Structures are given as structure tokens and as C-alpha cells.
């Protein structure tokens, strides 16, 4: 918590500010630039014994086996319902459903993804949203509507995929501070 607070104080930004744009994507809150993925805070998170235990369970590894992870970035959102943000435009763009693995490049599951929840999240504040079972429709989800993936990133189309996502999406909430949520990389999700 101390590392998070010190990192947050040295990186002041609002989701629509130029500072966020320098670190990532203002519309989604995903941060992948400026070395954020190698910050002391994120190393603290990935080396935390509870986080490592979670990933060892996901991969079926013993404590004496090596664990390697890709850490491409993080997400940062401010709660638009908090009194400090009343009347401001801090909400990120919602419903940006996507898959972080493209069937044309990688037809089989190649990994898992996860989040470490830093602050509590509930139905009102928002949190991770997944489409349960969407890994079984992986190929169709990547191809429906003639999508053009950017590398392994496949953005779901509101027009072609809107009904599919709306009928199946579930918010992963509540999440307590420190909870870890993981999912198959073929699962449609958003935040």
C-alpha cells in the first residue's frame, strides 16, 4: 500500500488528462507506456507471495518451479462516484469488450491474464467484466464482422458483437483490495 501511494503521488493524472495519454490510453485507463510496467509498485505486486501463489495454482506449479510472466501494463481508473470527482469527467469509456489473443495468430490457448485489485470494487464503482464461456466461441468471436486484429488484440464490434456481449457479460464484483482474478486469454472481457 505504501508503494502504491508513493507511486500514485508521483503520477498525478485524471483519466482524460494529457498525463494519462503519455502513459497509455485515456479512454480505457490501460497504461503501457513511460515504463509504468517496470515501476517499483508493479514489481511489488507481481512479487507478492499471494499473487505468486495464485499464478502457481493457475499453472499447476510447485513452489520450487520457476514462474515467468509477461507484464505489459496496468489499468488505472478513478471512481466517478467519489466525492472528489463530482462533476468531473473521470469515467473511462465503458464496454470496450476485447480479446487479448487473436485466433488467426494463436488458435490454441497460450496463456492466462489477471488483475490484482488494489482498492475494493463493487457493482457501483465498476470492475472487471468477463463473458463467461466465450473461450468456447473464440474463433467466431475473433472472426465475426470481419475484424482486423492489431497483433493479438481483437476489439469486439458494438454492431456485430453487441448482443453477444450484452447477453452474457458478468461483472466480477465485489472484489476486495488484494484480490486476484484470472481468466483464459481467449475470454472476452473489459473493464
N, C-alpha and C positions, 0 to 999 in steps of 0.2 A: 504494500500500500504506500509506503514511503517513497519507493522508486517511482510509482505511478504519479503521485502528487508532484514530485520534483520534475518529472518529465513533462507533465501537463502544464506546469507553471512556466517552463521554458519554451513551450509551443502553444502560445495563446492563439486561438482562431475560432471563428464561428463557421458552421458548415458552408456558408456561401461566401466566405471571405477569400481574398487573394492568397492568404497564408495556406489555407486548406488546398487551394488549387496547386500550390507549389509542392505539397506533399502527396497529392493524389487526385481524387475525383470528387468534386464538391456535391454533385447530385446524389452520390451513393454513400459518401463517407468512407470509401475504401482508400487507404493510404498505402502507397507503394514506392514513394519517391523520397529523396532527401535523406536516405539512409535510415529511415524510421524502422525498417525491418531488422536493423542491426543495433538498435538502441539498447541501452542498459535495461530499460524496463522490459522490452520484449524478450531479451535473453533471460531475465529473471523469470518471466512467465514460462518460457519453454524448458528451463532447467528446474522448475519447481517439482519436488518429488511427487506431488499429487498429479500434476499434468503428465509427467513421465510415466507414472503408474497407469494412468488412463490409456496412453498410447501403447504401452506394453500389452495391456489387455486386448486392445483392438487388434494388434498384430500377432498376438499369441506368443509374446517373447518372455523369456525368463529375465530375472534381474541382471544376470551376468552376460546377456547378449546385447550387442550394440544396437543402438536406436538412432536412425538418421531421419531427419525431417526437412522438408522444404518449408521455408517461411518467407513467402513472397510479400507479405504486408500485413496490415491490420485494419480494423474498422474503428472509426471514432464518430460517435453521434452525441448530440446534446438533446436532452429531453425537452421537446417543445411545450410540455405541460408544466415544467418547473417555473416557479415564480420569477426566477432570474431572467427568463427568456420570454416573459409575457409580451405579446405584441410584436415579437421579432420573428424573422423568417429563418429559423434554425432547423426546421424539419428537412430531412433529405427526401429525395424522390422515392416514393413507395412503389412496390410491386415491380421491381426490376428483376423478375424471375430469370434465372440463368442456370447453366450447367458449366462446370469448370473442367470438362473433358469432352472433346469432340469425337463422335463415333467414327468419322472418316479417318482420323489420325490414330485413334486408340479404341478399337471396337470392344475390348475387354476392360474390366475394372483395373485401373492402375494405381489407385490409391484411395485414401480417405481424407476428409477435411474436418476441421473442427474450430471451435471457438472456446476461448477462456473468457467467461463473463466476469468483467471487472466490477461492475455495480449491479445491483439487483434489477431485474427486468420483469415486467408483468404485462398483462393484456393492454393496459393503458399506456405504458411507456414504450412498448414495442420491443421486439427481439427477433431472433432468427425465425424464419418461416421456411418450412420444407413442404414438399409434395410427396407424402409417403407412397412408396411403391413405384415412383416414377423411374427408378433404375430399370424396372422391367419393360418400360416403354422407351428406353434410352435411344435406340436408333430412330424411332419415329419422332421423338422429341427433338432430336438433332436435325432431322430432315424436313419435318412438316413446314410448309410455307416457303420452301426454297431458301432456308437460312444460309448465310455465308459466315461461318465461324471465323473469329480472329484468333488464330493459334488454337488453343484448347478451350477458348471461351466461346460459349454459344448463348446468345441472348434470346430468350423466348419472346416471340412476337405477340404484342397485345391483341392483334387482329386474328392471327392463326391459332394462338395458344391460350387466349384469354379464358375461354370456357373450361378448358382442361385444367388450368391452374386454379381458377376460382372454385371449381367444384371439389378439388382435392386438397388444397393448401391448408396447412395447420401451423399455427404459431407455437413455437417451442417456449412455453411460458407456464408458470413462472420459472425463472432462473435466478438462483441466489448468487451473490458475489462469490466468485471462486469456482462455480460450476463449470464443467467442461461438457460440451455437446459435440458429438462426432457424427459424420454421415459419409456414405459411399459417394465418391466423386461424380457418379452418374446421376445423382439425385438432383432434381430441380429445386432450387432454393433462392431465397432473397432475404433482405433484412429491412 
